[in-house]
Amino acid sequence: MIGHNTRMRDWLSSAQAARIEDIGRGISRRSPPLDPELKRRRDEAEQRRQLRELIGADPY
């Protein structure tokens, strides 16, 4: 039973280290900022969708 517990502990620590490494790599590779025109169009579309939802005309 002791061997099982140490193997489980070792597996958990290596899995945690892998997750931390993946997260660290993801933070360093951020996506480039959005084009202002694209961001404006996306925000306007979201506002129109929310307005349709409030009015009750949203088919979704």
N, C-alpha and C positions, 0 to 999 in steps of 0.2 A: 504494500500500500504506500509506503514511503516513496518508492521509485515512481509510482504513478503520480503522486503529488508533485514531485520535483520535475517530472517531464511536463506536467500541465503548467507548472509555474514558468518553466523555460519557454514553452510554446506561447504562453500569454505575453511574456516579456518581449519575445521576438515579434509577435503580431503587433504589439503596441508600438515597437520601434519602427516597424514597416509603415504603420498608419501615420506616425509622426513624420517620417521621411516623405511619404506621399503628400501630406498636407503642406509640408515645407516647400516641396517642389512646386505645388500648385500656386502658392502665394507669390513665388518669385516670377511666375509667368502670367502676369495679369494681361487681360485682353486690352487692346488699344481703346482709347476713349471713342465714344460714338460721335459720328458726324452730327453737328448741331441740327441740320435740316432733318436728318433721320430721327433724331430724338424728339424734335418738335412734332413731326408727323405721327410718331408712335404715341406721344402723350395726348395729342388731339384725338386720335382714334380711341384711346382708352377713355377719354372724357365723353366722347360720343356714345361709347358702349355703356358707360355708367348712366348717362342720361336716359338712354333707351330702356335700361333696366329699371330705373326709377319710374319712368312713365308707364312701363308695362308692355312696351312694344318690342321687347327683345325676344326673338323666337327661340333663343337657347335657354 
